[in-house]
Amino acid sequence: MDLKVIAEGVESRAVWDRLTALGCDTAQGYFISRPIPAGEFAKWESESCWHAQH
């Protein structure tokens, strides 16, 4: 079906590891980053280890 899966509310490495094992493509939640102002997103993305991985 060529669908992408995005998990919301990922709060720990254990949850992220399980989701990736199940084929989850992307996630958001406190494990990835605390909420930040929109104006800070580009800087966060360029410096984040998540940007390089995903």
Secondary structure by P-SEA (a helix, b strand, c coil): cbbbbbbcccccaaaaaaaaaacccccccccccccccccaaaaaaaaccccccc
